[in-house]
Amino acid sequence: MAGWHYNQAMRLSIELDRESDGRWIAEVPELNVLLYGASRQDAIQRAQAAARDIKMDRIAHDDLPDTATAIFEIAA
């Protein structure tokens, strides 16, 4: 539980890059998550969904309070 500030939203960044084959990579470094998408938007949506799943899992295991929220900052 250390490192989380429960009175504030979790700030998560999504870093994007494009592979030479055209696929997009979205990384959420704070969660050590890396996902591919067919488009930029697809990669962003996959990263957001994975972060929500991780957040819900942490809430289920009492690692986060059920009031925790996430704010995404997208870096191109």
N, C-alpha and C positions, 0 to 999 in steps of 0.2 A: 504494500500500500504506500510505501514511501515514494515521494516524488509527485503524487497526484494532489492537486489542490481542489478539494471538494466544493469550495464556495465559488469556484470559477469553472468555466467550460474547459474541456481538454482541447488544446490547440494542436491540430494535426496538419502536417503539410503533405501535399501530393506533388511529387516531382515527376515530370514527364520527359520522355525521350522517345525518339523514333529509331527503330532498327532499320538496317539497310534493306530488309525484305518488306518494309512498309508497316510492320506491326508497331503498335505503341506500347510503351512500358510505363506503368504508373507505380511509383514507389511511395510508401508511407514509412519514412525512416524511423519515426518514433515507435512504430509497432513492428519493425523489421519485416514489412510486407512488400512483396514485389509481384505485380500482376501484368499480364499482357492483354491487349485488346485489339480488335480489328480496326478501330478508329480511336481518335483522341478521346471522344466522349465515352466510348465503350470502356476504355482503360480507366477513366475517371470514375465511372459508375461502378466498375468492378472493385476499385480500391475503396470507394465509400462503403459498398456493401460488405467487404471484408472487414473494414474497421468497425462497422456496426455489429457484425457477428462477434468480433473479438470483445467489444464493449459489453455486449449482452452476456457472453460467457464469463467475463470478469464480474459482472453484477451477480450472475447465478452462483458464482463461487465466493461471494462476499468480498471480492477484491476491490470493488467499486460500489458506491451507494447507488440505489436505483434512480436517483435524481441526476446522475452524471450525464452531461451532454458533450457533443463533439462539434467543434467548429473546424472546417477545412479551409486551408489556404492553398490555392493551386499555383504552383510555380511552373512556368513554361520552360 
